Amino acid sequence: MTKFISVNDRQYKIPDRPTVIVCIDGCEQEYINLAVQAGVAPFFKSLLERGTVLTGYSVIPSFTNPNNLSIVTGAPPSVHGICGNFFFDAETQAEVLMNDAKFLRAPTILAEVAKVGKKVAVVTAKDKLSALLGHNLSGICFSAEKADQVSLEKNGIADVLVKVGKPVPSVYSAELSEFIFAAGIMLLENERPDLMYLSTTDYVQHKNAPGTQAANEFYAILDRYLSALDRMGAVIGITADHGMNAKTDSLGRNNILFLQDILDKAPEMQGCRVVLPITDPYVAHHGALGSFATVYASNPTATKEFIATLPGIDLVLDRQDAARRFELPEDRIGDLVVLSDRLFVIGTSVSRHDLSGLTVPLRSHGGLSEQAVPLLFNRKLASVPNRKLRNFDVFDLALNGVG
Amino acid sequence: MTKFISVNDRQYKIPDRPTVIVCIDGCEQEYINLAVQAGVAPFFKSLLERGTVLTGYSVIPSFTNPNNLSIVTGAPPSVHGICGNFFFDAETQAEVLMNDAKFLRAPTILAEVAKVGKKVAVVTAKDKLSALLGHNLSGICFSAEKADQVSLEKNGIADVLVKVGKPVPSVYSAELSEFIFAAGIMLLENERPDLMYLSTTDYVQHKNAPGTQAANEFYAILDRYLSALDRMGAVIGITADHGMNAKTDSLGRNNILFLQDILDKAPEMQGCRVVLPITDPYVAHHGALGSFATVYASNPTATKEFIATLPGIDLVLDRQDAARRFELPEDRIGDLVVLSDRLFVIGTSVSRHDLSGLTVPLRSHGGLSEQAVPLLFNRKLASVPNRKLRNFDVFDLALNGVG
């Protein structure tokens, strides 16, 4: 008899065969399309015939943490609470890092599946994400970044480096993502988890445009690992946390709107605080520059009108409108939510961004232009809902949609 | 003494040295950025130091003819009248091709500069455009497509093939654009025009993404020709008619909204007519599919609401709003103007599009996502206006801005 569990008001079939959900960080759809056209991605290409090819839409802000949490909870940030890496606490007047699991307001599908006795494994690129994804999870959970520091007690597995047969990769490398897949293969062979979640990093995508040699080489590697997981009999669902776009002009000069500086220089806009929820301890590849900001303002209406006229701005919404339209938690966004155009990013002040890591013209994400992402399965789905699909439908479709 | 002429209410300095304006059809800014990064575009790269690098915004619809006409008139379509390749004539109930110069409502800068005794030359890729660009022009004007059919009487020059030293290229080829530059070099050497306009075709860009080998090879060729024009002492201004984006999903399947079919199937939407102003006699590279349509409807308000809810739609405006926002001639657009999202195009009916020429996943243009284009000069500009620049400011900046 098929058994179901309920998580955040959605029903999921308890997996009766290994199911692997993959989040390819920063996977603008063109990366796959051009790798397939270049002939280096035969597994991806095969999905057209033997699998299911859909497009999903990410959560806004189109950042890593909000979307990973939406994917593993099957719910928007208004439910799980994680709408960025930072929010501003008005009481303490401080920016608060949201990497701790205490900020998570909803259970994950991963933890709930483990609770009914199924074996669950999670491998992430960066350690910042594993605490959130592994919240309340009885199972295996570790990051490639700290794969040398795992223990049976803390991570549900020991000696990962020996078992994977690879050294700990640099946190800024393609190898960080490759390690995750190598670990996934090892886990599927040794541990046979019923449900596994693999989440990569977008270092390669921040540095390389779709169709370029480095990008195609990276997708060729992913393709080989996904093909191996497929041959091992896993049901595979693939999506992304967000897309990726150039944020430059024709000569590769970064299009940055330093919003805090602009507001500070306007006499009538004093006392505004710009918070960039993309900011985190790992910024070398994007300089903490994305296409989304929230603003705390003493006069939100006037500030909204002022910002809306700035070049490079796509949309400014007040707190209520933003919370409703993007399903965000009202208490963790500013008075205003600001999104920039496809080719622009928002910064705070020139002095607060270290751009020394930007060795190539900026590519980033955060806005509406990075919302469309792949939603792929290595099986034909029995039925697909007739609505705009989200990346956080991936567990639903993989667990419930495969006959 | 510096002399000026007035064209469409703007003042232009009469050129006292050869000035060449180049429109690179479909030049999404990433093509140049990634060619420079690949090290194959040293002339473009040099503009950062010795020239001026700006971004301009195209006319909407981001199609070839409206933008080429805006560039050579220095004015929006509301002034020059050309807002696409087709409009629907309500009186005759027929779609009317706007390739004839009789539809042009404004003089060109080219013709006016020629009238004061300066030598002017125009070379286009496709013949369809040369009649419009050469309207009332006493000078040289021909297309690469019909370079074998030129005459002194009709085109102001004879024996072009012999003078250029190349055969007539295929209308669907990179060579069509290369021929234009080779002709430009020949003209600058032999005829020394005071003002020259070179306008290429976007065949390469429709078929190849930025940064791919074929794209980089094409831009390397452009770079060499532009460098040669530069060494010959010309003042050069470079822009584009529109950008270019993928219009597909992650497996390269075209995202087409067949709007006429959708409207025909809705009982309450009977009698609507969808017109695609991108349609022209040359459709093999895009299948007449772009991100812009106009709709003639018996009930515009209800139709607007219906279309706005369709997936892939970016914006629906009624005639007055569209004419105001995009500076379009009200009598040549439908009751509604419809723009699709970055990754979508609008078709009419499945049966009316021949997609057999789409040998690779669709890339196209027409919407807001293809509005940002390069605006480059091989000289430092004395001053740049502090406003959102348009691609049709290129003559102004090249003629007036170079000290």
Interface residues (C-beta under 8 A of the other chain):
Chain A: C27 Q29 E30 Y31 I32 N33 L34 V36 Q37 F44 K45 L47 L48 V53 L54 T55 A209 P210 G211 T212 A246 T248 D249 S250 L251 G252 R253 P311 R342 L343 V360 P361 S369 A372 P374 L376 K388
Chain B: C27 Q29 E30 Y31 I32 N33 L34 V36 Q37 F44 K45 L47 L48 V53 L54 T55 A209 P210 G211 T212 A246 T248 D249 S250 L251 G252 R253 P311 R342 L343 V360 P361 S369 A372 P374 L376 K388
